[in-house]
Amino acid sequence: MNSISFSNAFDVITDNKEEANELQVRADLMIALRDIVEDKGWKQAEAAEVFKLSQPQISDLLQGRIDKLSI
């Protein structure tokens, strides 16, 4: 049985190394921001105020909608 390994999980969905790296950075950022919101016990409106985002943007972030997060 042959195995294939990838240095980045997003290498599986794109052959473009820059795109895979950007997706990884966005995912890492989303996880970090989500962890902060959860650790602080903030409601979405509170997080939106702190991060200077809208409540719907915070909702997208917390739901893991990576396509909605730009860097």
Buried (B, 14 or more C-beta within 10 A) or exposed (E): EEEEEEEEEBBEEBEEEEEBBBBBEBBEBBEEBBEEBEEEEBEBEBBBEEBEBEBEBBBBBBEEEBEBBEE
